[in-house]
Amino acid sequence: MLLIALLIAAAAPVQTQADMNRSAGSSYAVADAAMTAQWKRTYAYMKRRDGQDTSRGGGFGFAASLLASQRAWLQFRDTQCVIEGGQYAGGSAQGMTMAACRTRLTRARTAQLKSMIWYQ
């Protein structure tokens, strides 16, 4: 059993920290692009909702509220990920940890933005 485990481990590709950092950065770039696309859909939806609702003197303000929320969320994400990366401050894993944090939070925000498109 030990011999099999050693052979499998030896056959596995070795990743350097630089490889892991690049991979984490790529994952974040994909997550960010997905969030940006969802943001555009959700923001357009909120603007349409505001335009359709004339009962409150020009709309509820969904789009403006969403924009303020997104700006606050971006600041939260970036600050939260600095905190999480801080456990490896000055080390080679700090960047990877921050990118993984950004990816995780960005994916969650994408799902949240998607859930804000309400159909009546």
Buried (B, 14 or more C-beta within 10 A) or exposed (E): EEEEEEEEEEEEEEEEEEEBBBBBBEBBBEBBEBBEEBBEEBBEBBBEBBEEBEEEEEBBBBBEEBBEBBEEBBEEBEEBBEEBBEEBEEEEBBBBBBBBBBBBBBBBBBEBBEEBEEEE
